[in-house]
Amino acid sequence: MRTTPETEDLLRRHAPQVLGALVRRYGHFDSAEEAVQEALLAAAGQWPRTGVPDNPRGWLIKVGARRLTDALRAEEARRAREEKAVALAPRWGHLPGPSGTGGAFTAPPPGADRAPREDDTLTLLFLCCHPDLTPPAQIALTLRAVGGLTTAEIARAYLVPEATMAQRISRAKQKVRGVRFGRPDNWEDRLPAVLQTLYLIFNEGYTATSGASLTRRDLAGEAIRLTRTVHRLLPDHGEVAGLLALMLLTDARRDARTGPHGELVPLDEQDRDRWDKAAIDEGVALVTRALSRGRAGPYQLRAAIAAVHDEAPSAQETDWQEILGLYDVLTRLVPGPVERLNRAVAVAMVRGPRAALAELGELEDELGAGHRLDAVRGHLLERVGAYDEARAAYEAAAGKTLSLPEQRYLHARAARLRP
């Protein structure tokens, strides 16, 4: 019997919590992940016939733990046989021990059959965003272990071969093998890595860096879902609320960002009636509460900027003076090139395009390889009437992006300026 969409959603939602509980109790990341998959398969086969149990997460943990302990005991027995063989025949030399187990099996601690802790998902996120991993590895492992996406799905989302993504995930698992599982003592220092990983996943979903589609809705939706989970576990953390608000306020414009043929529609030309008003209201409420609690962080400031855009009745009524003030604060906190480029756009709207052009020169060394600097420069040059230079800037930007909708948009802007 096939599983229903409701059952599939239930299994997907509980999978990271079950994995977190098993890894917390037993370690052995790889083996725990395999046990969770077996438990999910067992549920998919049994629940349509017997009904969903009253405590589905507890059921999955119990079945997964049974599968994991059986596997670890079998591995421990194999290891004991190998060690005995070495002792009986030392002249054979050292025989390699088992791989992928992360150490001998240990029995679960007293009380291991208790209900899973509420923050298993959060601690699993901390493990996936371990500082020894590179950002691409953190993203891949987070989507695999916490998001429940298959390796093939992650590879398709990032447009890389499945074998490449599998190798990236395997290397990440090797690096976190043996790491103590649990929320670290310095979790406040580690939380930014978790938020940055979720932000990168969202950005790739909202504006794909390559390919035929402007967006990848599954990635953006997964980032929002995971950030909601973190916010539920840390409801009073301002930057967590700020990041969730930023995602909601940005994603609210998604349907208006493309035309009927998938072409890119810039913010000032979008049909605001197509924006998601419920997402905007939720995002505004989140960032308003977060800002009222004390000193604002970067995600709260970015969300506040997004809120000003979303609450404006039209592009002409946008309060660019307020946006520039928010960017002034943001660039003092995060003086990165992307933040300064976005601030230059606000400068153009408040003080004119020539003032903004003067600031772009400072970003050449840091952003010259990307397409956004040339795209902004083209827009500003067009506004001051330097059409030949603007056309060249648009063409240069089109040559630097791998996104087909962005390429088409930039080529179209350049074509409008031909004599």
N, C-alpha and C positions, 0 to 999 in steps of 0.2 A: 504494500500500500504506500502511495506517495505521501510525503509530508505536505501539510498545508502551508501557505505563506506565513500564517500566524506562528506555526511551530518553527519554521525556518528562522523567523525573526527572533523568536524566543531563544533558540539555540545560539544564534549569532550574538545576541545581547549578553548571554551568560558565559560564552566561551572564554573571554579574557579573565573574568572573575574566577572561573574554575581553574584556568592555567595559573593565575596568581596564587590561588590557595595551594595548589599542588607544589609549585616551585617553592613557596614559603615553607612548606612542611618538609619536603624531601630534597630540595635542590634539583640537580639533574635537568636542566632546561630542556634539552633535546628530548629526553625520555618522557618528561612530563608533557611536552607538546604532543608527542605521539599518543600518549595515554588519553589526552583530552580528545584528540581526533577519534579514537576508538569509542570513547564515551558518547560523543556526538553521533557517531554512526549507529551505536546501539539505541540511542534515544530516537533517532529518525526511523528506525525499524520498529520499535516497540510502542512509542507513544500514540501513533495513529490508531493502534489496535486497542490499547489499554487506557488511553487518556493521559493527559499531562498530569504528573504527580503534584501534590499540594506544594511541595518544596522542590521545584525543578532544579535549582542550583545545587541543593544538597544531594539530590539524586545523581546529578552529573559528577559531583565531587566524589561521592562514594564509589561509583562505577570506575571513574578515572583512577582513583587511589588504588582500587583493587587491581586494575590492569597494570598500573605503574609498579606496585609492589611485586606482582608476579614477574614482571620483566626484570626488575632489579635483583630479585632473588635468583632468577635464572642466570643473570649476568654474574652475580656473586658466586654461584656454584661453578660456572665456567672458569672464573678467575681462580677459584680454589683448586680446580683440577689442573690448571696450567701451573700454578705455584707448586703443587705436589709433583708434577712432572719435572719441574726444574730441580726440585730437591732430590728426586730419585735419580736424575740423570744430569748432573752438573756439567759433564763433559760436553753436552750439547750447546752449552752457552746460554745466554739469557734469552728467554722467550718473551716476546712482547705481551704486555698485558692488554686487557680489553680497552677499546677506544670508545670515546663518546659517553662514558658513564660518569665522569667527573668524580670518581672515588667510589669506595665500597658502599654498599647499601647500609643505611642505618634505619632502625625502627622509628616510627613516628613518635614524637614526644607525648607524654601524658596529656590527655585532653585533645588529641588530634582529631577526634571525631566531632568536635564542637562546630558550631556554625561558622562559616567563613567570615573573616573580618571585613568590615565595610570598605576599608581602604586597600584591598588587594589590587584593584585596578590601578590605583595611584602608585603603589609600590612597584607594580609591574612596569608602569611608565618610567619610574626612576631607573629601573634596571635597563630598560631599552634605551634610555637616554644617558647611559653611563659616560662620564667624561673621557674615557679612553677610546670611545667610538667617534668616527668622523660624522659630520651632519648627514651625509647620504646614508651611512650605515644606521644611524639612529632612526632616520625616517623609515627605512626599509624594515627594520626590526619592529618598530612601533606598529606599522601597518600590518605586519604579519602576526605578531603575538597579541597585540592589544586590539587592533582593528579587525582581526580575523580574516583579512584578505588572503587569497592564495598567492603563491609566488607568481603565477601566470598573470593574475589580475594586477599585481603591483608592477610587473614588467611592462604590461600594456599601458598602464597609466603613465609611466615614465619613458615609454618608447625605447626600451632597451631589450635585448634578447633575454628570454627567460633564463638561459644558462648563466648569463651575466648577473642577473638579479639573484639567482639561487646561490651563486658563489659569494655575492655581497652579504646575503643573509647568513650563510654558513660561517663566513669569517667573523661576522658580528657575534654570533652565538659562541664561537670559540673564545672570543675576547672576554665575554661576560661569564664564561664557565668558572665556577668556583667563587664568584662574587657573592658576598653575603646578601641574601635577599631580605628586603625590608626597607622601610623608609629610613634613609640615612639620617645620622644625627644632625648633619649640616644641611637638612632638606631645604631650608630657605635659600641656600647657595646653589642647590641643584635644581630647584624649581624653574629658574629661567631657561635652562636647557630643555626642559619638558615643554614649556610654553613656546620657545623658539621652534622646536620641532613641529608642534601642532600648527604654528603660524606658517611655516614653510610648506607643510602639506596643504593648508588652505590656499595659499597663494598659487601653488601649482594647479590646484583645482579651479580657482577662479579665473586665472589668466595663464593658460598653458604656455609654456616656453617654446613648444614646438608642436607641429602637427597641423591637421586640417581643421580642428575645432578650437574655438576661442576658449572654451571652458571644458573642464572635466568634472561634471556634477558629482560623480561618485566620490572623488577625492575631497571636494569642498564639503560635501555632506558628512563624510566620515570625520573630517577635522572638527566640524561643529559638534557632532555627536560626542567625540572624545573630550572636547573642551567642556561640554555640558557635564560630563561625568566628573571632570576635575573640579568644576565649579560646585557641583553638588557635594563633593567631599571637602572642599575648602570654600564655603560660601562667603566668608568674611575677608577673603584675600582680594585686595583691590585690583591687582594686575590680572588675576584670573578672570574676574568679572569684566575688566577692561578688554581682555582678549576676546571673550565670548561676545561682548557688545560690538566690538570691531568687526568680527566675522558676520554677525547678524545684520549690521547696518550696511556692510559692503555687499553681502550676498543678496540683500533685499532688492538690489538693482539688476540682478542677473538676467531676468527675462527681457529687460529693455536694452541690454547691451548689444544685441545682435538684431539685424533686420531679417526680412523673410527668407533671404538666401544665405544666412549665416554671416553676413558682413558686419564689421565692427561699427557700432554707433557710439560716438564719444559722449561723455557725460552731459555736455551742454545741449546736445541734440536729442536726448532720450525722452521718451514718452513717460512722464512721471506717474501717469495713471496705471502703468504696468508694474510699478514698484510694489513690493510686498509690504503693505501697511502694518500688518501684525508683527512682522519681523522688526520693522522700524520702531514701533512702539515698545517692543520688548528690549531692543538694543538701547534706546534712549533711557528707559527706566533703569537698566543695569548700569550704564555709565553715570547717570545722575546720582544714583546711590553710592557708587564707588568714589566719585569725586567729592562727595560730601563727608567722607570718612577721614580725610587728611590729605597728605601730600600726594600729588598725582604722579604716576609712573608713565613710561612711554606708551604702553598699550591703552591706558585710559585717555591719554592725550590724542592718540590716533583715532580712538573711538569718538572722542568729542569732535574732532574735525569731520569725521564721517557723519556725525549727527547733524552738524550745521548744514552740510550738503543735503542730507535726506529731508530735513525739516523745511528747507526753502521751497516755497510754492512753485518757483520757476528758476531757471539758471540765472536770469537777470536779477532776481531778488536774493541771490546768495550773499550772505554777509562775509565778504572776502576780508574785511578788516579784522573780524573776529578770527577767521581762519589764519591770517598772517600772525596775529598775536599768539595763537596756539602753536604755530610752527616755530615762532621765536623761542617759546619755552621748550618745545620738543628738541630743537637743535642744540640747545644748551645742555640738555640731558643726554642726547644721542647725536653727536655732531658727525653723523655718517653722511656719505655722499648722496644716498637716496633721499634722506630727509632734507638735505640742503637743496637738492634738485626740486623736490616738491615745494619747498618754501619759495624757490625762485618763481614757480608758477603763480603762487599767491602774490609775490612782489609785483609781477606783471599786471595782475588784476587790480592792485591797489595803487601802484606808483608808475605803471606804464611798462611796455615791453623793453624799452631801452635800458631801464634800470635793472631789469631781470637779465638781459643779455650781458651786462657788465659782470654779473655774478657767475655766469656759466663758465667763463674762462678758468675759474679756480677749480672746476670739477673735471677738466679735460683729462688729467693724469689718472684720476680715480675711476671715471666712468667712460673713458674714450672707447673701450672695447665693446661696450653695450650699445643698444640701439636707442635707448630712451633719451640720452643726452642730445643726439642728433634730431630726434623727433621733436623734442621741446624747442631746440634751437630753430628748427624749420618753422614751427608755429609762430615763434616770436619774430623771426625775420619776415614772415608773411605779414604779420600785423604792422610792421614798420614800412612795408612796401618794398623790401629788398627781395624781389621775386626770384631772380636768378639764384641768389644764395640760398633762399628758402627751398627752391626746387632741388638744389644739390644736397642740401641737408636731409630732405625727405628721402631722396634716393639712397643716400648713405645709410640712413636708418633702416630702410627696407632691405638693404644688403646684409645687415647684421642680425636680423631676427629670423628665427626658424619657424615662427608662427605664420601660417599661410593667411589667416584673416588680417593680421597686422601688416603683412607684406602688401596685400591687396589695398588696404586702407592707405598706406603710405605712398604707394605708387599712384593711387587715385588723387591724393593731395598734390603730388608733384605734377601730375598731368594737367591739373587745373591751372597751373601757373605757366604752362608752355606758351610762348608767343603765338 
